[in-house]
Each structure stands twice: as C-alpha cells, then as structure tokens.
Amino acid sequence: MWFDERKFKVKEEAKALVPPPRSPAVTAIAKVFADLVDRRAACRDALPETPPVTELAFDPAAFTEGTPILAGVDPLAFREDFLAAARCLLPGMAELFPAVASELNTLSTALADTPGLADVCIEAAFGDGDDRAALWDKTANQCGVSVPVAAFAVDEILKVCLERLAPLMAGYVQEETWFRGYCPICGSYPDVGCLVPKEQEPTDYLVSKSGQLHLHCARCGHVWRYVRIKCPACETTDHEKFTSLSANDRDDERVYTCSECGIFFPCVDLTGGRTDMRLETAALDLMHLEFVAAERGFKPLVAQAWNIFA
C-alpha cells in the first residue's frame, strides 16, 4: 500500500474514505498553481481603469429566485478587460507551464494579432449545454491551440476580469435570501468551503456546533454563506450521502463527498483560530485529499486544471 492507513481517520459523517499524506509531487504542483493565483492578482492592475459593469438593473425578486447578479450582463462586455488580462497573464502562464508554453504563446499572439478572437473565447467560456463542446472546438481551431489549453487559458484570463468585478458587485448581494450552492454574483460553483466561528443568528438553519460554512467562488472569488450540511450541487441534506474525510494530523482539513450526485469539494475548518490559510489557494493545500476522492469515483464540483489532468 502506498500510504499508511493507520495515520488517518474518517470523519463522523464519512463512511469509508481514507486520504493519503501530502507528497513532494503534490506540493510541487500546488506551488505552481499558487504562483498562478498570485500572477492573476498582479494582472488585475493591468485592466482598464473603468470596469465593464458599474451599475445594474438589479431585480431583487429574480435574485431571490436564484438568478445571479451578472446573469443579465452581456459576456462580450468583458472584451477589453479580457484582452488586457491576456496580454498580462499569458506570458507568465507560459513560464509556469513549460509543457504547453508554445501553445500559450500561440494563443497570446493570436489575440494580439486578431483582437476579435476575444469574442470567440468569451462565448466559449460562458457557453453551456450541447453547444459548449462545439464552441471550444471552434475557439481552439481559430486560435491554433488544443481544446484543453484553450479552455485552461481562457478560464484563467476570465478569472482576472471577474475577480476585479466581484467586489464591485458584492453590494447587490442580499445574504438573507441567498442560500444556494452557486455564486450569487457570477453563478459559478465554489472551489472550496471554509468553516468559521459562528455568529449570532436569528435562526439555527445556517449554523451548527462546527461553525458556519462559507463558500468561495472558483471563478470570481466571492465568498457567501451556505447551509452547513447540504450538497451545493444536488442539495441533498442526507448525512449518509453527504459526508467528509480528513487526516488524523489535520482534522481541520477535509473533503466533502456526495454519493447522491457523485461530487466532491474541499473545506478548511477555521473555527480553531487558524490564520495561515488563503481561500484563494486553499483547494491547492487540500489537493492530496481530492486525489483520493477522485480515486473513489467522485468528481470535482469545479473542474480545475490540476483535478482534470491528475
């Protein structure tokens, strides 16, 4: 056996999953992607001074029914921000990921020579349903790169744009009416959750003895409150199906798994006063737990480059 099961335990709500210890390879992968997070943050300063969206025709009723704040915004409004973010980020990504550096440089040149390709990239990134695969094929073909590299790069570029915009839109969020598993701003799922010390609440619905759960959006970085034991994907509250696993030496790090819909997502417990965890990179710190969840047949709630190719 490639890891010692005696060093790990299954959380009370979990059933039969045992996580492996961190390895040098996992640590190295996490560092590269953490560097990418820092480069995205630096590139936000390269965006145009005026954001693409400053005011919205906000509909409180639609929001309460589950419509994210940016749902009514034309994705092509991000065109100028996208091109600015691409100019800044793609050279750095080529340095961090030498195996695909030539493709990333090709994409960078294509966007510089033909700015209209930004529209194709944005449409693919925001597409869904049956047309999404065709949109990515079209994007990759016109940019001269493979579909995986196009999807990876375009998503990272858009994160720069949305991470700048999310704080400006946060004022529209009505926390008392949003208890959904996807982001109230951009509609994306979380890449990580965190348990924080519970605050005084008018109801026990949002808290438990283990603290209050907050979710961190994988795309725009917004953080919102969520129900403590409830799958963000299928919304089951069955404790036999929505469970977690953690290691003996790090009881404050866990991965939630749902046997109802087959997803997993990581979570860090901050109720003990831990302060060394950045939400932007927390999923990377828990990557070793994600790998075992994937080996047991669970799929990531949010597809990330490291949990797709690993």
SERO-4910 file (N, C-alpha, C, O; in steps of 0.05 Angstrom, whole numbers):
BEGIN
 pado doro    nc1    nc2    nc3   cac1   cac2   cac3    cc1    cc2    cc3    oc1    oc2    oc3
  Met    A     17    -24      0      0      0      0     18     25      0     37     26     14
  Trp    A     10     45    -16     28     68    -20     24     90      1     39    110      1
  Phe    A      6     86     21      5    103     44     -5     88     68    -17     67     65
  Asp    A      0     98     92     -6     84    116    -33     92    127    -37    114    136
  Glu    A    -53     73    125    -80     80    133    -82     85    163   -101     99    171
  Arg    A    -63     76    179    -65     80    208    -62    109    215    -69    117    237
  Lys    A    -51    125    197    -46    153    204    -71    171    198    -71    195    204
  Phe    A    -92    159    188   -115    174    180   -141    163    192   -143    140    200
  Lys    A   -161    180    193   -187    172    203   -209    183    186   -205    202    171
  Val    A   -232    171    188   -255    181    173   -272    198    192   -277    190    215
  Lys    A   -281    220    183   -298    237    200   -324    223    207   -332    204    193
  Glu    A   -336    233    228   -361    220    237   -381    216    216   -394    196    214
  Glu    A   -384    237    198   -405    235    178   -396    220    153   -412    215    136
  Ala    A   -370    213    152   -360    198    129   -362    168    134   -368    159    156
  Lys    A   -358    152    112   -363    123    114   -338    106    109   -331     89    125
  Ala    A   -325    110     86   -303     92     80   -282    103     62   -272     90     44
  Leu    A   -274    128     67   -253    140     52   -229    147     69   -232    157     91
  Val    A   -205    141     59   -181    147     74   -162    163     57   -154    154     35
  Pro    A   -154    187     66   -137    204     50   -107    197     52    -99    187     72
  Pro    A    -92    203     31    -63    198     32    -48    222     44    -60    243     45
  Pro    A    -23    218     52     -8    241     61      1    258     37     -1    250     14
  Arg    A      9    283     44     20    300     23     46    288     12     61    275     27
  Ser    A     51    292    -13     76    282    -25     90    305    -38     78    326    -43
  Pro    A    117    302    -42    132    324    -55    120    331    -83    120    355    -90
  Ala    A    110    312    -97     99    318   -124     74    335   -121     71    354   -136
  Val    A     57    328   -102     32    344    -98     40    372    -89     28    392    -98
  Thr    A     59    375    -71     68    401    -62     79    418    -85     74    442    -86
  Ala    A     94    405   -103    105    420   -126     83    430   -144     84    453   -154
  Ile    A     63    413   -149     40    421   -166     25    444   -153     18    464   -167
  Ala    A     20    442   -127      6    463   -113     21    490   -114      8    511   -117
  Lys    A     47    489   -113     63    514   -113     60    528   -140     57    553   -142
  Val    A     60    513   -162     58    525   -189     31    539   -191     30    561   -201
  Phe    A     10    526   -183    -17    538   -186    -21    561   -166    -36    579   -171
  Ala    A     -8    559   -143     -9    582   -124      5    606   -136     -4    629   -133
  Asp    A     27    602   -151     41    623   -165     22    635   -186     23    660   -191
  Leu    A      6    618   -199    -13    628   -219    -33    646   -206    -41    667   -218
  Val    A    -43    639   -182    -62    656   -168    -50    684   -163    -63    704   -166
  Asp    A    -24    684   -155    -11    710   -150     -8    726   -175    -10    751   -175
  Arg    A     -2    713   -197      1    727   -223    -26    738   -232    -27    760   -243
  Arg    A    -48    724   -227    -74    735   -233    -79    760   -218    -89    780   -228
  Ala    A    -72    760   -192    -76    783   -175    -61    807   -185    -71    829   -186
  Ala    A    -36    802   -194    -19    824   -204    -31    835   -230    -29    859   -236
  Cys    A    -43    817   -247    -53    826   -272    -79    842   -270    -87    856   -289
  Arg    A    -92    841   -248   -116    857   -244   -109    887   -247   -126    903   -255
  Asp    A    -85    894   -239    -76    922   -241    -73    931   -270    -72    955   -276
  Ala    A    -71    911   -288    -67    918   -317    -93    922   -331    -93    929   -355
  Leu    A   -115    918   -318   -141    921   -331   -148    951   -335   -138    968   -321
  Pro    A   -165    956   -355   -174    984   -359   -185    997   -334   -197    983   -317
  Glu    A   -180   1022   -331   -188   1036   -306   -218   1034   -301   -226   1030   -278
  Thr    A   -234   1035   -322   -264   1033   -318   -273   1005   -322   -268    993   -344
  Pro    A   -285    992   -302   -295    965   -305   -317    963   -326   -330    983   -331
  Pro    A   -321    939   -337   -342    936   -358   -370    939   -348   -389    945   -363
  Val    A   -374    935   -322   -401    937   -309   -398    954   -284   -382    948   -267
  Thr    A   -412    976   -283   -411    993   -259   -438    994   -245   -438    996   -220
  Glu    A   -460    993   -259   -486    993   -247   -503    972   -261   -500    966   -284
  Leu    A   -522    962   -246   -540    941   -256   -569    948   -252   -576    963   -233
  Ala    A   -586    938   -269   -615    940   -264   -622    916   -247   -633    896   -257
  Phe    A   -616    918   -221   -619    895   -203   -648    888   -198   -664    906   -192
  Asp    A   -655    862   -200   -682    853   -195   -682    835   -170   -674    812   -171
  Pro    A   -690    846   -147   -689    831   -122   -706    805   -123   -698    785   -111
  Ala    A   -728    806   -137   -745    782   -139   -731    760   -154   -732    737   -146
  Ala    A   -719    767   -177   -704    747   -192   -680    736   -176   -674    712   -178
  Phe    A   -667    753   -161   -645    744   -145   -654    724   -124   -641    704   -120
  Thr    A   -676    730   -111   -687    712    -91   -694    685   -103   -693    664    -90
  Glu    A   -703    685   -128   -710    660   -142   -685    645   -152   -688    623   -162
  Gly    A   -661    656   -149   -637    642   -157   -622    652   -181   -605    638   -192
  Thr    A   -628    676   -190   -614    688   -213   -590    703   -204   -593    723   -189
  Pro    A   -565    695   -212   -541    710   -203   -541    739   -213   -555    745   -233
  Ile    A   -527    756   -200   -527    784   -206   -518    791   -234   -529    808   -247
  Leu    A   -497    776   -244   -487    782   -271   -501    767   -293   -492    768   -316
  Ala    A   -522    753   -287   -536    736   -307   -546    753   -331   -546    743   -353
  Gly    A   -553    777   -326   -564    793   -348   -544    810   -363   -551    825   -381
  Val    A   -518    807   -356   -497    823   -369   -487    808   -394   -482    784   -392
  Asp    A   -484    822   -415   -474    810   -440   -444    803   -435   -428    820   -429
  Pro    A   -437    777   -438   -409    769   -433   -389    784   -450   -366    788   -442
  Leu    A   -397    794   -474   -379    808   -491   -371    836   -480   -354    849   -491
  Ala    A   -385    844   -459   -377    869   -445   -350    866   -433   -337    887   -427
  Phe    A   -340    842   -430   -314    837   -418   -291    838   -439   -268    833   -432
  Arg    A   -297    845   -463   -277    843   -485   -251    858   -479   -230    846   -480
  Glu    A   -253    883   -472   -229    899   -467   -213    889   -443   -189    888   -443
  Asp    A   -228    882   -421   -215    871   -398   -201    844   -405   -179    839   -395
  Phe    A   -215    828   -421   -204    802   -429   -177    805   -444   -158    791   -438
  Leu    A   -177    824   -463   -152    828   -479   -130    838   -461   -106    830   -465
  Ala    A   -136    857   -443   -115    867   -425   -104    846   -407    -80    844   -402
  Ala    A   -123    829   -396   -114    807   -378    -98    787   -393    -78    776   -382
  Ala    A   -105    781   -418    -90    762   -434    -61    772   -439    -42    756   -437
  Arg    A    -58    797   -446    -32    808   -450    -14    806   -426     10    801   -428
  Cys    A    -26    809   -403    -10    807   -378     -5    779   -369     17    772   -361
  Leu    A    -26    762   -371    -25    735   -358    -11    714   -375      4    697   -364
  Leu    A    -16    713   -401     -7    691   -417     23    687   -417     33    665   -415
  Pro    A     39    709   -418     68    704   -416     77    691   -390     94    674   -390
  Gly    A     64    699   -368     70    687   -342     62    658   -341     75    641   -329
  Met    A     39    652   -353     29    624   -354     49    607   -370     54    583   -363
  Ala    A     60    618   -391     79    603   -407    104    596   -391    116    575   -395
  Glu    A    112    614   -373    135    608   -355    128    587   -335    145    569   -329
  Leu    A    104    588   -324     96    569   -304     91    541   -314     94    521   -300
  Phe    A     82    539   -340     74    513   -351     89    509   -377     78    511   -399
  Pro    A    115    502   -375    132    500   -399    123    478   -418    128    480   -442
  Ala    A    109    458   -408    100    436   -426     80    446   -447     78    434   -468
  Val    A     66    467   -441     46    478   -460     53    507   -467     36    522   -477
  Ala    A     78    515   -462     86    543   -467     83    551   -496     74    574   -501
  Ser    A     89    533   -514     87    541   -543     58    547   -550     53    565   -565
  Glu    A     39    531   -540     11    536   -546      1    562   -532    -14    577   -544
  Leu    A     10    567   -508      2    592   -494     13    616   -509      0    637   -510
  Asn    A     37    614   -519     49    636   -535     34    640   -561     30    662   -570
  Thr    A     25    617   -573      9    619   -598    -17    633   -592    -26    650   -608
  Leu    A    -30    627   -570    -55    640   -563    -51    669   -558    -67    686   -566
  Ser    A    -29    676   -544    -23    704   -539    -19    720   -565    -29    742   -568
  Thr    A     -5    708   -584      0    721   -610    -26    724   -625    -31    745   -638
  Ala    A    -43    703   -625    -68    704   -639    -86    726   -629    -99    740   -645
  Leu    A    -88    729   -602   -105    750   -591    -94    778   -597   -109    797   -601
  Ala    A    -67    780   -597    -55    806   -603    -59    814   -633    -64    837   -639
  Asp    A    -56    795   -651    -59    800   -679    -88    803   -688    -95    818   -706
  Thr    A   -106    787   -675   -134    787   -682   -151    791   -657   -161    771   -646
  Pro    A   -155    815   -647   -170    820   -622   -198    809   -622   -209    803   -601
  Gly    A   -209    806   -646   -236    795   -648   -239    767   -638   -261    758   -632
  Leu    A   -216    753   -635   -217    726   -624   -225    726   -595   -233    705   -584
  Ala    A   -223    749   -582   -232    751   -554   -261    744   -552   -269    730   -533
  Asp    A   -277    752   -571   -306    746   -571   -311    716   -572   -328    706   -558
  Val    A   -295    703   -589   -298    674   -592   -291    660   -566   -305    641   -558
  Cys    A   -270    669   -553   -261    657   -528   -282    661   -506   -288    643   -491
  Ile    A   -292    685   -505   -312    692   -484   -338    676   -488   -349    666   -468
  Glu    A   -347    674   -512   -371    659   -518   -368    630   -510   -387    618   -499
  Ala    A   -344    618   -515   -340    590   -507   -340    587   -477   -351    568   -466
  Ala    A   -327    606   -463   -325    604   -434   -352    607   -420   -357    594   -400
  Phe    A   -370    623   -431   -396    627   -419   -417    609   -431   -440    609   -422
  Gly    A   -410    593   -451   -429    575   -463   -436    551   -445   -421    545   -427
  Asp    A   -458    539   -450   -466    515   -435   -483    497   -453   -489    504   -476
  Gly    A   -491    474   -442   -508    456   -457   -494    442   -479   -470    438   -478
  Asp    A   -509    433   -499   -499    417   -521   -480    432   -539   -463    420   -552
  Asp    A   -481    459   -539   -464    474   -557   -436    479   -546   -419    489   -561
  Arg    A   -432    473   -521   -406    481   -508   -382    468   -521   -362    481   -527
  Ala    A   -384    442   -526   -361    428   -538   -355    439   -566   -332    442   -573
  Ala    A   -376    445   -581   -372    457   -608   -359    484   -606   -342    491   -623
  Leu    A   -367    500   -586   -355    527   -583   -325    525   -576   -310    541   -586
  Trp    A   -318    506   -559   -290    503   -553   -274    492   -576   -251    501   -581
  Asp    A   -286    475   -592   -272    465   -617   -267    489   -635   -245    492   -647
  Lys    A   -287    506   -638   -285    530   -655   -263    549   -645   -247    559   -660
  Thr    A   -263    553   -619   -244    571   -606   -215    561   -610   -197    576   -618
  Ala    A   -211    535   -604   -184    524   -606   -174    524   -635   -151    530   -640
  Asn    A   -192    518   -653   -185    518   -681   -176    546   -691   -156    548   -705
  Gln    A   -192    566   -684   -186    593   -694   -161    605   -680   -147    621   -692
  Cys    A   -156    596   -656   -132    606   -641   -107    590   -646    -85    598   -639
  Gly    A   -110    566   -659    -88    550   -665    -76    534   -642    -52    528   -642
  Val    A    -93    527   -622    -84    512   -599   -103    489   -594   -123    487   -607
  Ser    A    -95    471   -576   -113    449   -569   -136    458   -551   -134    479   -538
  Val    A   -157    443   -550   -180    450   -534   -173    451   -504   -181    471   -491
  Pro    A   -158    432   -492   -152    434   -464   -137    460   -457   -142    473   -437
  Val    A   -117    467   -474   -101    491   -468   -119    516   -472   -116    535   -456
  Ala    A   -135    516   -492   -153    539   -496   -172    543   -472   -175    565   -462
  Ala    A   -184    521   -463   -202    523   -440   -188    532   -415   -198    549   -400
  Phe    A   -165    521   -410   -149    528   -386   -141    557   -387   -146    572   -367
  Ala    A   -130    566   -409   -120    594   -410   -143    614   -409   -142    634   -395
  Val    A   -164    609   -424   -187    628   -426   -200    630   -398   -207    652   -390
  Asp    A   -203    608   -384   -215    609   -358   -198    626   -338   -209    641   -323
  Glu    A   -172    622   -340   -154    638   -322   -155    667   -329   -155    684   -311
  Ile    A   -157    674   -354   -159    702   -362   -185    715   -352   -185    737   -342
  Leu    A   -207    700   -355   -232    710   -345   -233    713   -315   -247    731   -305
  Lys    A   -218    696   -301   -217    699   -272   -206    726   -264   -215    739   -245
  Val    A   -186    735   -279   -175    762   -274   -197    783   -276   -199    801   -259
  Cys    A   -213    781   -297   -234    800   -302   -256    799   -280   -264    820   -270
  Leu    A   -264    775   -273   -286    772   -254   -277    778   -225   -293    788   -209
  Glu    A   -252    771   -219   -242    777   -192   -241    807   -187   -244    816   -164
  Arg    A   -236    822   -208   -236    852   -205   -265    862   -201   -270    880   -186
  Leu    A   -284    849   -215   -311    859   -215   -327    850   -190   -344    865   -181
  Ala    A   -321    827   -179   -337    816   -157   -340    835   -134   -362    838   -124
  Pro    A   -318    847   -124   -322    866   -101   -340    889   -107   -353    900    -89
  Leu    A   -341    897   -133   -358    920   -140   -387    912   -141   -405    929   -138
  Met    A   -392    886   -145   -420    876   -146   -430    865   -119   -454    860   -116
  Ala    A   -412    862   -100   -419    850    -75   -441    865    -60   -456    852    -45
  Gly    A   -443    891    -64   -463    906    -51   -492    899    -59   -511    905    -44
  Tyr    A   -495    886    -82   -521    878    -90   -530    852    -77   -554    845    -76
  Val    A   -512    837    -66   -518    810    -54   -535    814    -29   -528    828    -11
  Gln    A   -558    800    -29   -576    800     -6   -572    773      8   -585    753      1
  Glu    A   -554    772     28   -547    747     40   -570    732     53   -570    708     54
  Glu    A   -589    747     63   -612    735     77   -630    720     58   -648    705     67
  Thr    A   -627    724     31   -644    710     12   -629    691     -6   -641    679    -25
  Trp    A   -603    688     -2   -587    670    -20   -574    648     -4   -554    652     10
  Phe    A   -586    624     -6   -575    600      8   -570    578    -13   -577    555     -8
  Arg    A   -558    586    -35   -554    567    -57   -524    559    -59   -507    573    -49
  Gly    A   -520    537    -73   -493    526    -75   -476    538    -97   -452    532    -99
  Tyr    A   -487    557   -112   -472    570   -133   -471    600   -127   -487    611   -112
  Cys    A   -451    613   -138   -444    641   -131   -467    660   -137   -478    660   -159
  Pro    A   -473    678   -118   -495    698   -123   -487    719   -143   -504    734   -153
  Ile    A   -461    722   -149   -452    742   -168   -449    731   -196   -462    742   -214
  Cys    A   -433    710   -200   -428    701   -227   -441    674   -233   -442    666   -257
  Gly    A   -452    660   -213   -466    635   -218   -448    610   -219   -458    588   -225
  Ser    A   -422    613   -213   -404    590   -214   -405    576   -187   -413    587   -167
  Tyr    A   -396    551   -187   -395    535   -162   -370    541   -147   -351    553   -158
  Pro    A   -369    534   -121   -345    540   -105   -323    520   -109   -328    496   -115
  Asp    A   -298    529   -106   -276    511   -108   -268    501    -80   -253    482    -77
  Val    A   -277    515    -59   -270    508    -32   -291    520    -13   -303    541    -19
  Gly    A   -294    508     10   -310    519     32   -293    524     56   -271    514     58
  Cys    A   -303    540     74   -289    544    100   -310    546    122   -331    558    119
  Leu    A   -303    534    145   -319    536    169   -308    558    186   -284    557    193
  Val    A   -324    577    194   -315    600    210   -331    600    236   -353    589    237
  Pro    A   -320    612    257   -335    614    282   -363    625    278   -366    646    264
  Lys    A   -383    613    289   -410    622    284   -416    648    298   -407    654    320
  Glu    A   -432    664    284   -441    690    295   -469    687    305   -483    667    300
  Gln    A   -479    707    319   -506    707    328   -525    707    305   -524    725    288
  Glu    A   -543    688    303   -562    686    280   -590    685    291   -595    674    312
  Pro    A   -609    696    275   -637    694    283   -648    666    280   -670    660    291
  Thr    A   -634    648    266   -643    621    263   -619    602    264   -596    611    258
  Asp    A   -623    577    272   -602    557    273   -597    544    246   -580    527    243
  Tyr    A   -612    553    225   -611    540    199   -584    542    186   -575    523    172
  Leu    A   -570    564    191   -545    569    177   -520    561    193   -498    561    183
  Val    A   -523    553    218   -500    547    235   -503    520    249   -525    508    249
  Ser    A   -481    511    260   -481    486    276   -459    489    296   -445    509    297
  Lys    A   -456    468    312   -434    468    332   -407    470    319   -388    479    331
  Ser    A   -405    461    294   -380    461    280   -373    487    266   -353    489    252
  Gly    A   -391    507    268   -385    533    256   -403    538    232   -419    521    224
  Gln    A   -399    561    221   -415    570    198   -400    565    172   -376    571    171
  Leu    A   -413    554    152   -400    548    127   -402    571    107   -423    582    102
  His    A   -378    578     96   -377    598     75   -365    584     50   -348    567     53
  Leu    A   -374    592     26   -364    581      1   -349    602    -14   -356    625    -15
  His    A   -327    594    -27   -310    612    -43   -314    606    -73   -308    583    -81
  Cys    A   -323    625    -88   -328    621   -116   -302    615   -131   -282    629   -128
  Ala    A   -303    594   -148   -280    586   -163   -273    606   -185   -251    606   -195
  Arg    A   -292    623   -193   -287    640   -216   -283    669   -209   -264    682   -218
  Cys    A   -300    680   -192   -297    709   -186   -286    714   -158   -279    736   -151
  Gly    A   -285    693   -141   -273    695   -115   -291    706    -93   -283    710    -71
  His    A   -317    710   -100   -336    720    -79   -340    698    -58   -339    674    -65
  Val    A   -345    706    -34   -350    687    -12   -378    692     -1   -385    715      5
  Trp    A   -393    671      2   -420    673     12   -427    651     32   -414    630     32
  Arg    A   -447    655     48   -455    636     69   -471    613     56   -485    617     36
  Tyr    A   -470    590     69   -485    567     59   -493    550     82   -482    553    104
  Val    A   -511    531     77   -521    513     97   -498    493    104   -484    484     86
  Arg    A   -495    487    130   -472    471    139   -471    443    127   -450    436    116
  Ile    A   -492    427    128   -491    400    117   -512    399     94   -535    390     98
  Lys    A   -503    407     70   -520    406     47   -503    407     22   -486    424     20
  Cys    A   -507    388      4   -491    387    -20   -497    412    -37   -520    417    -43
  Pro    A   -477    427    -46   -481    451    -62   -491    444    -91   -501    461   -105
  Ala    A   -487    419    -99   -495    411   -126   -523    401   -127   -540    412   -142
  Cys    A   -529    380   -113   -556    368   -114   -573    376    -90   -597    370    -90
  Glu    A   -562    389    -70   -576    400    -47   -587    378    -28   -605    384    -12
  Thr    A   -576    354    -30   -585    334    -10   -575    342     18   -553    353     21
  Thr    A   -591    336     38   -583    341     66   -581    314     81   -580    314    105
  Asp    A   -581    292     66   -578    266     78   -550    262     88   -531    261     72
  His    A   -546    259    114   -520    256    126   -506    230    118   -482    228    120
  Glu    A   -522    211    109   -510    186    100   -498    188     72   -481    172     64
  Lys    A   -506    208     57   -497    212     30   -477    235     27   -458    234     11
  Phe    A   -481    256     43   -463    279     42   -445    278     66   -453    285     88
  Thr    A   -421    269     62   -402    263     84   -375    276     79   -371    290     59
  Ser    A   -356    271     97   -329    283     94   -308    265    103   -313    246    118
  Leu    A   -283    270     94   -260    255    103   -238    274    111   -236    296     99
  Ser    A   -221    266    130   -198    283    138   -176    265    149   -181    242    155
  Ala    A   -153    277    153   -130    262    164   -127    267    194   -135    288    204
  Asn    A   -117    247    208   -113    249    236    -97    273    244   -103    287    264
  Asp    A    -76    279    229    -58    301    237    -68    328    229    -57    348    238
  Arg    A    -89    329    212   -101    355    204   -131    352    203   -143    351    182
  Asp    A   -142    352    227   -171    349    229   -186    373    218   -210    372    213
  Asp    A   -171    396    214   -184    420    204   -184    421    173   -193    441    162
  Glu    A   -174    400    160   -175    398    131   -192    374    123   -188    352    133
  Arg    A   -210    378    105   -228    356     97   -238    360     68   -235    381     56
  Val    A   -249    339     58   -262    340     32   -290    328     35   -293    306     45
  Tyr    A   -310    343     27   -337    334     28   -343    317      2   -334    325    -19
  Thr    A   -357    295      6   -365    279    -17   -395    274    -16   -407    272      6
  Cys    A   -407    271    -39   -436    266    -41   -441    242    -58   -436    242    -82
  Ser    A   -451    221    -46   -457    197    -61   -484    199    -76   -490    182    -92
  Glu    A   -499    220    -71   -524    224    -86   -518    234   -114   -530    223   -133
  Cys    A   -500    253   -117   -494    264   -144   -465    258   -153   -458    263   -176
  Gly    A   -449    248   -134   -422    240   -142   -400    261   -142   -379    257   -154
  Ile    A   -405    284   -129   -385    305   -129   -369    306   -103   -376    293    -84
  Phe    A   -346    320   -104   -331    326    -80   -322    355    -81   -319    366   -103
  Phe    A   -317    367    -58   -304    393    -56   -291    396    -29   -301    385     -9
  Pro    A   -268    410    -28   -253    412     -4   -263    434     15   -278    452      7
  Cys    A   -256    432     40   -264    451     60   -243    453     82   -231    432     90
  Val    A   -238    476     93   -219    480    114   -234    492    138   -251    510    135
  Asp    A   -228    481    162   -241    490    187   -224    511    200   -202    506    209
  Leu    A   -235    536    202   -221    558    214   -231    565    241   -224    585    253
  Thr    A   -249    548    252   -261    554    278   -241    552    301   -246    562    323
  Gly    A   -218    538    296   -198    536    317   -178    559    318   -159    559    333
  Gly    A   -183    579    301   -165    602    301   -143    601    280   -125    618    280
  Arg    A   -144    582    262   -123    580    242   -123    605    224   -144    614    215
  Thr    A    -99    616    218    -97    640    202    -78    637    179    -72    657    165
  Asp    A    -67    613    175    -46    610    154    -58    602    127    -43    595    109
  Met    A    -84    601    124    -97    591    100   -109    614     84   -125    630     94
  Arg    A   -101    616     58   -114    634     39   -136    620     24   -131    598     14
  Leu    A   -159    631     24   -181    618      9   -175    615    -20   -184    596    -33
  Glu    A   -160    634    -31   -153    633    -60   -136    608    -67   -137    599    -90
  Thr    A   -122    598    -47   -105    574    -52   -111    551    -34    -97    531    -34
  Ala    A   -133    552    -19   -140    531      0   -145    504    -14   -137    483     -4
  Ala    A   -157    505    -38   -162    480    -52   -136    466    -59   -135    442    -60
  Leu    A   -115    482    -65    -89    471    -72    -77    457    -48    -64    436    -50
  Asp    A    -81    469    -24    -70    458      0    -83    431      7    -72    415     22
  Leu    A   -107    427     -3   -122    402      3   -122    383    -21   -138    364    -22
  Met    A   -104    387    -40   -104    371    -64    -99    342    -58   -110    324    -72
  His    A    -84    335    -38    -78    307    -31   -104    292    -23   -106    268    -28
  Leu    A   -123    307    -11   -148    295     -4   -166    291    -29   -181    272    -32
  Glu    A   -164    311    -47   -180    310    -72   -173    285    -88   -191    272   -100
  Phe    A   -147    278    -89   -139    256   -106   -152    230    -97   -161    214   -114
  Val    A   -155    226    -71   -167    201    -62   -197    201    -67   -208    180    -75
  Ala    A   -210    224    -64   -238    225    -70   -243    218    -99   -262    204   -106
  Ala    A   -225    228   -117   -227    222   -145   -222    192   -150   -235    180   -167
  Glu    A   -203    180   -136   -197    152   -139   -221    135   -131   -225    113   -142
  Arg    A   -237    145   -113   -260    130   -104   -285    135   -121   -307    127   -114
  Gly    A   -281    149   -143   -303    152   -162   -318    179   -161   -337    183   -176
  Phe    A   -310    197   -143   -323    223   -141   -310    243   -161   -287    241   -167
  Lys    A   -326    261   -171   -317    281   -190   -317    309   -177   -334    314   -160
  Pro    A   -297    326   -184   -296    352   -172   -321    369   -178   -331    369   -201
  Leu    A   -330    383   -158   -353    401   -162   -345    422   -183   -362    430   -200
  Val    A   -320    431   -183   -310    450   -202   -286    438   -216   -267    429   -202
  Ala    A   -286    436   -242   -264    426   -257   -241    446   -256   -243    468   -266
  Gln    A   -218    437   -245   -194    453   -245   -173    439   -261   -174    415   -265
  Ala    A   -153    454   -270   -132    441   -286   -119    418   -272   -113    398   -284
  Trp    A   -114    422   -245   -100    400   -231   -118    376   -226   -108    353   -225
  Asn    A   -144    380   -222   -160    356   -217   -172    344   -243   -187    324   -241
  Ile    A   -167    357   -266   -174    345   -291   -152    327   -301   -157    303   -308
  Phe    A   -128    337   -301   -105    323   -313    -92    303   -294    -78    285   -302
  Ala    A    -96    307   -267    -83    289   -248    -94    261   -251    -86    243   -236
***
